[in-house]
Amino acid sequence: MAEPAGPGRPSAEPGPRGRGRERGGDRDGDTGSGSVHALTLAMVLGALLLAVLMLAQAGVAAHRAGKAADLAALAAADTARGLVAGDPCGTAARVARDNGAELVVCRLVEPERVVVDVRTAVDLAGPLARLGPATGVSRAGPPEAADAP
């Protein structure tokens, strides 16, 4: 005669789904769900980390474009005022290139032509490239003369 099945003893009778139960008391079928939950959590955290890294990459490119625009505008303004020999926009292009950016716009502001407007661009890499380049805009020129009374 067979011993009756009890807690902790396998039962020879089929379980709720027509199979023999290998473990006593496991009726809800969630065996191994912890692994699935851990894997899902790891994937979600990995996706969030990737998104944060992509935003950081875009931020770095924006700062690089802004820095290049500021330096290019200052160098072009010095050239336009005659403090340095050369073409103001050529100088701005060289300074922007030296700082990892491309000069997009260089314009001498009328009527004095000593104030320079500059726009630079830094291309984004990877999946962010479809958003377009990061841009920097700057204006530089001589300080305004103080009005004497």
PAMAR-505342 format. One record per atom (N, C-alpha, C): residue number from 1; atom name; x negated, y, z negated. Coordinates in steps of 0.001 Angstrom, whole numbers, plus 524288, in hexadecimal, padded with zeros to 5 digits. Layout:
residues N
nudo,vofi,xx,yy,zz
NUM,CA,X,Y,Z
...
END
This chain:
residues 149
nudo,vofi,xx,yy,zz
1,N,7FCC0,7FB77,80000
1,CA,80000,80000,80000
1,C,7FC8E,804CF,80000
2,N,7FE19,808EB,802E0
2,CA,7FAFB,80DAF,80361
2,C,7FC03,81143,7FEC9
3,N,7F7F7,8141A,7FD4F
3,CA,7F884,817DE,7F90C
3,C,7FB7B,81CA4,7FAF6
4,N,7FE81,81F03,7F79C
4,CA,8015D,823AF,7F93D
4,C,7FD9A,8283B,7FA1F
5,N,7FEE0,82B79,7FDEB
5,CA,7FBA6,83009,7FF13
5,C,7FCA5,8342C,7FAF8
6,N,7F8A3,83696,7F925
6,CA,7F911,83AB6,7F539
6,C,7F5AA,83F4A,7F6D1
7,N,7F563,84322,7F369
7,CA,7F21F,8479A,7F4B3
7,C,7EC74,845E4,7F540
8,N,7E9F8,8478B,7F970
8,CA,7E489,84637,7FA58
8,C,7E3C1,8410E,7FD18
9,N,7E7FB,83DFB,7FDB7
9,CA,7E787,83901,8007A
9,C,7EA23,83977,805C4
10,N,7E79F,8377A,809D5
10,CA,7EA0A,837C7,80EFF
10,C,7EEE3,83456,80F40
11,N,7F293,8361A,8123F
11,CA,7F774,8333B,812EB
11,C,7F754,8306D,81823
12,N,7F971,82BEF,8185B
12,CA,7F9B0,82902,81D35
12,C,7FE5A,82AA4,82069
13,N,801E0,82DA7,81E20
13,CA,8068E,82F4D,820EF
13,C,80537,833DB,82478
14,N,807DF,83459,828D6
14,CA,806DB,838BD,82C4A
14,C,8085B,83DDE,829AC
15,N,80569,8421A,82B0A
15,CA,80657,8474B,828E0
15,C,80AD1,849EB,82BB0
16,N,80BAB,84EEB,82AAC
16,CA,8100F,851B8,82CEF
16,C,80FC2,8521A,832E0
17,N,80B46,8516F,8353B
17,CA,80ACB,851D0,83AE8
17,C,809EB,84C7C,83D69
18,N,80AE4,84898,83AB4
18,CA,80A82,84366,83CEB
18,C,8051A,8410A,83C93
19,N,80180,84390,839DD
19,CA,7FC3F,84179,83942
19,C,7FB70,83FFF,83396
20,N,7F7A7,83CC8,832AB
20,CA,7F662,83B77,82D49
20,C,7F39A,8400B,82AB5
21,N,7F507,84136,825EF
21,CA,7F26D,84573,82324
21,C,7ED4F,84360,8210E
22,N,7E92A,84668,8221C
22,CA,7E40D,844B1,82043
22,C,7E2F0,846C2,81AD5
23,N,7E578,84B23,81982
23,CA,7E4BE,84D68,81455
23,C,7EA0E,84DFD,811D9
24,N,7EA54,84CDE,80D0D
24,CA,7EF46,84D78,80A5E
24,C,7F07C,8532F,80958
25,N,7F542,854D6,80A11
25,CA,7F6EE,85A17,808CB
25,C,7F61A,85E0F,80D1D
26,N,7F398,85CD5,8116B
26,CA,7F2A3,86094,8159D
26,C,7F727,86045,8196D
27,N,7FB21,86360,81871
27,CA,7FFCD,8630B,81BA7
27,C,8008B,867AE,81F3D
28,N,7FDA4,86C02,81E66
28,CA,7FE9E,870A5,8218F
28,C,7FB14,8711C,82655
29,N,7F760,86DDA,8271F
29,CA,7F438,86DB9,82BDD
29,C,7F079,8724D,82C7B
30,N,7EEC4,874BA,8283A
30,CA,7EB32,87925,828C7
30,C,7E58E,877A3,827B2
31,N,7E451,872BA,82826
31,CA,7DEFF,870FE,82755
31,C,7DB78,87364,82B7E
32,N,7D745,875E9,829DE
32,CA,7D399,8785A,82D81
32,C,7D508,87DE2,82EFE
33,N,7D934,8800B,82CD6
33,CA,7DAC9,88554,82E52
33,C,7D6FB,88969,82C41
34,N,7D427,88839,82821
34,CA,7D043,88BE3,82617
34,C,7CC12,88D01,82A19
35,N,7CA79,8890C,82D00
35,CA,7C68F,889CF,8311B
35,C,7C8A1,88D57,83566
36,N,7CD80,88C9F,836D4
36,CA,7CFE0,88FDF,83AE1
36,C,7D043,89589,8390D
37,N,7D1E1,8964A,83426
37,CA,7D244,89B93,83209
37,C,7CCE7,89E2A,831B1
38,N,7C901,89B4C,8300D
38,CA,7C3B8,89D73,82FAE
38,C,7C1A5,89EE7,83515
39,N,7C296,89BAB,838ED
39,CA,7C0E5,89CCE,83E43
39,C,7C3BA,8A192,8406E
40,N,7C8C4,8A1FE,83F6E
40,CA,7CBC2,8A68D,84133
40,C,7C9C5,8AB81,83E9D
41,N,7C8D0,8AB52,83991
41,CA,7C6CC,8AFDA,836C9
41,C,7C171,8B165,838E7
42,N,7BE17,8AD9F,839FF
42,CA,7B8E9,8AEC4,83C29
42,C,7B961,8B150,8418E
43,N,7BD0E,8AF8A,844B2
43,CA,7BDC3,8B1D7,849E3
43,C,7BFD4,8B768,8497F
44,N,7C378,8B863,845F4
44,CA,7C595,8BDAF,84543
44,C,7C154,8C15D,84355
45,N,7BE4C,8BFA9,83F82
45,CA,7BA0C,8C2E6,83D84
45,C,7B5EC,8C3DF,841B7
46,N,7B4D0,8BFF7,844EB
46,CA,7B11C,8C0AC,84936
46,C,7B30E,8C4A4,84D2E
47,N,7B81F,8C47D,84E6D
47,CA,7BA57,8C847,8521C
47,C,7BA28,8CDCB,84FD7
48,N,7BB4A,8CE5F,84ACC
48,CA,7BAFC,8D383,84851
48,C,7B564,8D593,8483F
49,N,7B1AC,8D235,84728
49,CA,7AC33,8D3C3,84736
49,C,7AA91,8D581,84CAA
50,N,7AC40,8D2AC,8509A
50,CA,7AB05,8D424,85600
50,C,7AD57,8D977,85754
51,N,7B222,8DA80,855A6
51,CA,7B499,8DF93,856AE
51,C,7B1A6,8E3F6,853F3
52,N,7AFF9,8E317,84F1F
52,CA,7AD06,8E717,84C49
52,C,7A7CB,8E819,84EF2
53,N,7A532,8E40A,850B7
53,CA,7A034,8E4B9,85367
53,C,7A0D7,8E7AA,8588B
54,N,7A511,8E6AB,85B56
54,CA,7A5FB,8E975,8603C
54,C,7A71A,8EF3B,85F33
55,N,7AA10,8F071,85B1C
55,CA,7AB00,8F5E4,859B3
55,C,7A5F3,8F898,85810
56,N,7A2A6,8F5D6,85540
56,CA,79D9D,8F80D,853B4
56,C,79A3D,8F927,85877
57,N,79A47,8F5A8,85C42
57,CA,7974E,8F670,86115
57,C,79945,8FB43,863FA
58,N,79E57,8FBFF,86437
58,CA,7A090,9009F,866BE
58,C,79F10,90593,863C7
59,N,79F0A,9054E,85EA2
59,CA,79D72,909D1,85B7A
59,C,797D0,90B4F,85C4E
60,N,79463,90773,85CA1
60,CA,78EDD,9087F,85D9F
60,C,78E2E,90B15,862F5
61,N,790F2,9092C,866E4
61,CA,7908F,90B75,86C22
61,C,79296,91112,86C28
62,N,796C1,91224,86946
62,CA,798DA,9177A,86900
62,C,794FB,91B28,8665A
63,N,79279,91962,8623C
63,CA,78E8C,91CA1,85FA0
63,C,789DF,91D8E,8632C
64,N,78842,91991,8660C
64,CA,783E1,91A30,869A8
64,C,78531,91E24,86DEA
65,N,789F6,91DE9,86FFB
65,CA,78B95,9219E,87407
65,C,78BCB,9272A,871E0
66,N,78DC6,927D6,86D25
66,CA,78E01,92CFD,86ABF
66,C,788A4,92F3C,869AD
67,N,78529,92BFB,867AF
67,CA,77FD5,92DBC,8669A
67,C,77D16,92F49,86BA2
68,N,77DAF,92C2C,86FAE
68,CA,77B38,92D64,874AE
68,C,77D6B,93273,876F1
69,N,7828A,9335D,8766E
69,CA,784E6,9382E,87867
69,C,782CE,93CE7,8756D
70,N,78261,93C83,8704F
70,CA,78059,940E3,86D34
70,C,77ABA,94234,86EBC
71,N,77779,93E3B,86F09
71,CA,771FC,93F34,87053
71,C,77155,94131,875E8
72,N,7745E,93F0D,87989
72,CA,77408,940CA,87EFC
72,C,775D5,9466E,87F7D
73,N,779F8,947EB,87CC4
73,CA,77BE6,94D48,87D05
73,C,777EE,9511A,87AB6
74,N,77588,94FA6,87651
74,CA,77195,9530D,873FC
74,C,76CE7,953C3,87799
75,N,76B09,94F83,879EC
75,CA,76695,94FD9,87D7B
75,C,767F6,95311,8824E
76,N,76CA5,95260,8846F
76,CA,76E4A,95555,88907
76,C,76EE8,95B22,887BC
77,N,770E5,95C56,8831B
77,CA,77182,961D1,8818C
77,C,76C32,96470,880F1
78,N,76872,961B3,87EB6
78,CA,7632B,963E4,87E4B
78,C,760DD,964EF,883AE
79,N,761C9,9616A,88752
79,CA,75FD7,9621B,88CA1
79,C,762B1,9669B,88F51
80,N,767CE,9670B,88E81
80,CA,76AD3,96B38,890F0
80,C,7692A,97092,88EDE
81,N,7679F,970E8,88A04
81,CA,765E2,975E0,887BE
81,C,76050,9772E,8893C
82,N,75D7E,97392,88BAB
82,CA,7581E,97493,88D4C
82,C,75417,97322,8893A
83,N,755BB,97082,88511
83,CA,751FB,96EDF,88112
83,C,74EA9,96A49,882F3
84,N,750BB,96752,8869C
84,CA,74DFF,962DE,888ED
84,C,74EC2,96345,88ECC
85,N,74AAC,9622B,891C3
85,CA,74B0B,9627A,89778
85,C,74DFF,95DC4,8999E
86,N,75102,95EA7,89DC9
86,CA,753AC,95A5C,8A06A
86,C,75962,95B7F,8A165
87,N,75C10,95796,8A37B
87,CA,7619E,957E4,8A4A7
87,C,764A8,9561D,89FD7
88,N,7686E,95931,89DFB
88,CA,76B4C,957AC,8993D
88,C,76E05,95265,899B0
89,N,770B3,95173,89E0E
89,CA,77388,94C83,89E93
89,C,76FD3,947E8,89F74
90,N,76B64,948CB,8A1FB
90,CA,76775,944AF,8A281
90,C,76537,94334,89D38
91,N,76454,94728,899F9
91,CA,76269,9462D,894A9
91,C,7667A,94333,8917B
92,N,76B6F,944C7,89208
92,CA,76FA1,9421A,88F31
92,C,77009,93C67,890DF
93,N,76F87,93B5A,895E5
93,CA,76FD1,935F6,897D9
93,C,76B5F,932A7,895B0
94,N,766AF,934E9,89579
94,CA,76229,93201,89374
94,C,762D9,930D3,88DA4
95,N,76499,934B8,88AA5
95,CA,7654B,933ED,88503
95,C,769A8,92FF2,883FC
96,N,76DE2,9303F,886E5
96,CA,77224,92C71,88634
96,C,7703A,926EC,88772
97,N,76D54,92655,88BB0
97,CA,76B4A,92130,88D2F
97,C,76788,91F20,8890C
98,N,76443,92295,886DF
98,CA,7609A,920F4,882C5
98,C,76368,91F25,87DD6
99,N,76834,920D7,87D1F
99,CA,76B3E,91F56,87885
99,C,76F4F,91B28,879B1
100,N,76ECF,9187F,87E10
100,CA,77223,91406,87F43
100,C,77780,91567,88162
101,N,77803,91A0F,883AD
101,CA,77D0D,91BAF,885CF
101,C,77C5D,91D95,88B6B
102,N,780BA,91E52,88DF3
102,CA,780B8,9205C,89349
102,C,7834E,925BF,8932F
103,N,780E1,92988,895C2
103,CA,78325,92EBF,89615
103,C,78790,92EA6,89A0F
104,N,78C3C,9301C,89863
104,CA,790D3,93011,89BC4
104,C,791F3,93592,89DC2
105,N,791B7,93971,89A50
105,CA,792D6,93EDB,89BB9
105,C,78EB7,9425E,89948
106,N,78CD4,9460C,89C54
106,CA,78960,94A24,89A68
106,C,78B12,94F26,89D25
107,N,78C9D,9530C,89A07
107,CA,78EA5,957D8,89C56
107,C,78CAA,95C7F,8993C
108,N,78A88,9605A,89C05
108,CA,788EF,96544,89999
108,C,78DB2,968CC,89950
109,N,78ECD,96AD6,894B8
109,CA,79373,96E02,893DD
109,C,7925D,97398,8959F
110,N,795F0,975B3,898C6
110,CA,79583,97B14,89AB3
110,C,7971C,97ED8,89664
111,N,7959E,98392,89630
111,CA,79294,98678,899FD
111,C,78CBB,9866A,898DC
112,N,78B2A,98546,893FC
112,CA,78593,985A4,892B4
112,C,78269,98109,894C1
113,N,784FB,97C90,8955A
113,CA,78275,977BF,8971F
113,C,77E1D,975E8,8936C
114,N,77ED0,976E6,88E64
114,CA,77B1E,974E1,88A85
114,C,77DC6,9710A,886CD
115,N,782E1,97089,88734
115,CA,785CD,96CA8,88433
115,C,786C5,96806,887D1
116,N,785E7,96356,885CC
116,CA,78645,95E9D,88906
116,C,78A44,95AE4,886B1
117,N,78DDD,95908,889FA
117,CA,7918A,954E3,88887
117,C,78F7E,94FC2,88AB6
118,N,78F81,94BB8,88778
118,CA,78D62,9469A,88907
118,C,79132,94260,88767
119,N,791C9,93E6A,88ABD
119,CA,794BE,939B5,8896D
119,C,79162,93504,88AD3
120,N,790F6,9314E,88730
120,CA,78DE7,92C96,8880E
120,C,7915C,927CA,8877A
121,N,78F73,9236C,88972
121,CA,7925A,91E7D,8890E
121,C,78E8E,91A15,887C4
122,N,79061,9168C,88473
122,CA,78D7F,911C1,8832A
122,C,79127,90D3A,8844A
123,N,78F6E,909A8,887B2
123,CA,792A9,90527,88919
123,C,79311,9015A,8848A
124,N,797C0,8FF57,883CA
124,CA,798A3,8FB5C,87FD4
124,C,7978E,8F603,88233
125,N,795CB,8F26A,87F00
125,CA,79483,8ED2F,880E1
125,C,798BD,8E94F,87F50
126,N,798C0,8E4E2,881F0
126,CA,79C40,8E09D,88087
126,C,7A1EF,8E1C8,881BA
127,N,7A576,8DFC0,87E7A
127,CA,7AB09,8E069,87F7A
127,C,7ACDB,8E617,87F0D
128,N,7A9C5,8E967,87C80
128,CA,7AB3C,8EEE3,87BF5
128,C,7AA43,8F1FD,880F4
129,N,7A788,8EFCE,884B7
129,CA,7A629,8F2A2,88982
129,C,7AB03,8F45F,88C80
130,N,7AF4A,8F175,88C1E
130,CA,7B3FE,8F303,88F03
130,C,7B693,8F7CF,88CB1
131,N,7B515,8F96E,887FC
131,CA,7B72F,8FE31,885B0
131,C,7B4AB,9031B,887EC
132,N,7B05E,90278,88AB6
132,CA,7AD95,906EE,88CE1
132,C,7A917,9087D,88955
133,N,7A5F9,90C26,88B17
133,CA,7A164,90DA7,8880A
133,C,7A2C6,9111B,88360
134,N,79F53,91111,87F89
134,CA,79FBA,914C2,87B2D
134,C,79D82,919E9,87D15
135,N,7A00C,91E3C,87BC3
135,CA,79E54,92350,87DBF
135,C,79CE5,926EF,87944
136,N,79977,92A99,87A8D
136,CA,797F0,92EAE,876E9
136,C,7983D,933E4,879B4
137,N,79A07,937E8,8770B
137,CA,79A99,93D1A,8794B
137,C,797E4,940F7,875B0
138,N,79507,944A2,87801
138,CA,79258,9487A,874D6
138,C,791B3,94D98,877D5
139,N,7912A,951CF,874FB
139,CA,79015,956F8,87730
139,C,78BBA,9595F,873F2
140,N,787ED,95BC4,8768E
140,CA,7839C,95E3B,873D3
140,C,78226,96349,87698
141,N,78015,966DE,873A4
141,CA,77E52,96BE1,875B7
141,C,77BDD,96F0E,87165
142,N,77A65,973CB,872B0
142,CA,777E5,97717,86EC2
142,C,77BDD,978CB,86A9B
143,N,779F0,979E2,865EB
143,CA,77D8B,97BD2,861EC
143,C,77F89,98131,8636C
144,N,78446,98258,861F0
144,CA,78685,98772,8632E
144,C,783C5,98BA5,85FFD
145,N,782FC,99023,86266
145,CA,78064,99472,85FB0
145,C,78420,996AC,85B95
146,N,78211,9979F,85714
146,CA,7853C,999DD,852E0
146,C,78645,99F99,8541F
147,N,78B1B,9A129,85361
147,CA,78C80,9A6A4,85461
147,C,78A62,9A9F7,84FF1
148,N,78715,9ADA7,85148
148,CA,784EF,9B133,84D4C
148,C,7888C,9B5E3,84CB7
149,N,7898D,9B7A8,847F4
149,CA,78D17,9BC33,84749
149,C,78A8C,9C13C,848D3
END
